[in-house]
Amino acid sequence: MLGVDVYGVEGFYIPYFYALSDQIGANVAGLIFLRRKERSWRRAISHYLSHPVMLASLLIILLVPIGLLVARAVGFSPTTQTSTALETIAANLCWVPPLVGWLANRNSPNP
């Protein structure tokens, strides 16, 4: 309708926002939580940058669109419902931050 070929390279952002809208929201909410907890943006950002779960979430938010763009650029086109589902599943890495948190907690010394 607006001239965007949703099956072409320029449509790479569609599965990104579909699969990662919750990830983006959780990341922003986490930063706001840290801001309230630390009572300073400087300390909140410092805590954010040292928190493994927040960093894993940020990396997903930044790296997934690059992967989707590359896949589209090399010729992948989600022209069937199955390929559309596979593209969205590949983009949806919401399980990574909890896994990173679990592993970090598991590997940290217990008090």
C-alpha positions in Angstrom: 0.0 0.0 0.0 2.9 2.4 0.8 5.2 0.9 -1.8 7.1 -1.4 0.5 7.8 -4.9 -0.8 7.1 -6.9 2.3 8.8 -9.9 0.8 11.9 -8.0 -0.3 14.9 -6.7 1.4 13.1 -3.5 2.5 10.6 -5.6 4.5 13.2 -7.1 6.9 11.9 -5.0 9.8 8.4 -6.6 9.8 9.4 -9.9 11.6 11.8 -7.9 13.8 9.1 -5.7 15.3 6.6 -8.6 15.3 9.0 -11.0 17.2 10.9 -8.4 19.3 8.3 -5.9 20.4 8.2 -7.5 23.8 12.0 -7.7 24.0 12.3 -4.0 23.2 9.6 -3.2 25.8 11.3 -5.4 28.5 14.6 -3.8 27.8 13.2 -0.2 28.2 11.2 -1.3 31.3 14.4 -2.8 32.8 16.3 0.5 32.2 13.5 2.5 33.8 13.4 0.0 36.7 17.2 0.5 37.2 16.7 4.3 37.0 14.1 4.2 39.8 16.3 1.8 41.9 19.5 3.7 41.5 17.9 7.2 41.5 20.4 8.4 38.9 20.6 7.9 35.2 24.4 7.6 35.5 24.3 4.8 38.0 21.3 3.1 36.2 23.2 3.0 32.9 26.3 1.8 34.7 24.3 -1.0 36.3 22.6 -1.7 33.0 25.9 -2.1 31.2 27.2 -4.6 33.8 24.0 -6.6 34.0 24.2 -9.8 31.8 20.5 -10.1 31.2 20.1 -6.5 30.1 23.2 -6.8 27.8 21.9 -10.1 26.3 18.6 -8.3 25.6 20.3 -5.3 24.1 22.5 -7.5 21.8 19.4 -9.3 20.6 17.7 -6.0 19.8 20.8 -4.8 17.9 21.9 -8.0 16.1 18.6 -9.6 15.0 17.8 -6.9 12.5 21.2 -7.2 10.9 20.7 -11.0 10.6 17.2 -10.4 9.0 18.6 -7.8 6.6 21.4 -10.1 5.6 19.1 -13.1 5.0 16.8 -10.9 2.8 19.8 -9.4 1.0 21.2 -12.9 0.1 17.8 -13.9 -1.4 15.6 -15.2 1.4 12.0 -14.2 0.7 9.1 -15.3 3.1 6.6 -16.0 0.3 4.9 -18.9 2.1 3.4 -19.1 5.6 6.0 -21.7 6.5 8.9 -19.5 5.5 7.3 -16.5 7.2 6.9 -18.5 10.4 10.5 -19.8 10.2 11.8 -16.2 9.8 9.8 -15.0 12.8 10.9 -18.0 14.9 14.6 -17.3 14.0 14.1 -13.7 15.0 12.4 -14.5 18.3 15.2 -15.0 20.7 13.2 -14.1 23.9 14.6 -17.1 25.6 18.2 -15.9 25.5 18.1 -13.3 28.3 16.5 -15.6 30.9 19.1 -18.3 30.0 21.9 -15.8 30.4 20.5 -14.8 33.8 20.1 -18.4 34.9 23.7 -19.2 33.8 25.1 -16.1 35.5 23.2 -16.8 38.7 24.3 -20.5 38.6 27.9 -19.6 38.1 28.0 -16.8 40.8 29.2 -17.8 44.3 26.3 -18.2 46.7 26.4 -16.1 49.9 
